[in-house]
Amino acid sequence: MKARYDYGLVIFILTFCLISVSGYRDEEVLEMAHKRVSTILIGGFTALSVCIFICPVWAGEDLHNLAANNIEKLANFLEGSSLD
């Protein structure tokens, strides 16, 4: 899951750098960055809204099991990294 977010962030950074280096004026670069960030936020909000209100496929026992597994993994990691 983390790889998808990393990939999206890398594409955004590369695109932003290419545009800013390519000779656009400062106002155009900032405006384009603002448009891209707002588009990403709108898309994320839409996806989150659909997952929460329209089709909550994660609700119920699956969510409980996922949270319990993640907490157990965190506990094992913290237990292994203690200095005692």
C-alpha positions in Angstrom: 0.0 0.0 0.0 2.8 2.4 0.9 4.4 1.8 -2.6 1.3 3.3 -4.3 1.5 6.5 -2.2 5.3 6.7 -2.8 4.8 6.3 -6.5 2.2 9.1 -6.6 4.4 11.4 -4.6 7.4 10.8 -6.8 5.4 11.5 -10.0 4.1 14.7 -8.5 7.6 15.9 -7.4 9.1 15.0 -10.8 6.3 16.7 -12.7 6.6 19.8 -10.5 10.3 20.0 -10.9 10.2 19.5 -14.7 7.6 22.3 -15.0 9.5 24.7 -12.7 12.8 24.1 -14.6 11.3 24.4 -18.0 11.0 28.2 -18.0 7.5 29.0 -16.8 7.1 32.1 -14.8 6.8 31.8 -11.0 3.1 32.6 -11.0 2.3 29.8 -13.5 4.3 27.2 -11.5 2.6 28.0 -8.2 -0.9 28.1 -9.9 -0.3 24.7 -11.5 1.0 23.3 -8.2 -2.1 24.6 -6.5 -4.4 23.1 -9.1 -2.6 19.7 -8.7 -2.7 19.7 -5.0 -6.4 20.7 -4.9 -7.2 18.0 -7.5 -5.4 15.4 -5.3 -7.3 16.6 -2.2 -10.7 16.5 -4.0 -10.0 13.0 -5.3 -8.9 11.8 -1.9 -11.9 13.3 -0.2 -14.2 11.7 -2.8 -12.6 8.3 -2.4 -12.7 8.5 1.4 -16.4 9.6 1.3 -17.3 6.7 -0.9 -15.5 4.2 1.3 -17.1 5.6 4.5 -20.7 6.5 3.5 -21.6 4.6 0.3 -19.8 1.3 0.3 -18.2 0.6 3.7 -16.6 -2.7 2.7 -14.1 -2.5 5.6 -16.6 -2.3 8.4 -17.2 -5.1 10.8 -15.0 -8.1 11.7 -12.4 -7.4 8.9 -11.7 -4.0 10.4 -11.4 -5.4 13.9 -9.0 -8.2 12.7 -6.9 -5.8 10.8 -6.6 -3.4 13.7 -5.8 -6.2 16.1 -3.1 -7.6 13.8 -1.5 -4.2 13.3 -1.4 -3.5 17.1 0.1 -7.0 17.7 2.8 -6.3 15.1 3.5 -3.0 16.7 3.7 -4.6 20.2 6.1 -7.2 18.9 8.3 -4.6 17.3 8.4 -2.4 20.4 9.0 -5.4 22.6 12.0 -6.4 20.4 13.5 -2.9 20.3 13.4 -2.3 24.1 16.7 -1.6 25.8 16.1 -3.8 28.8 
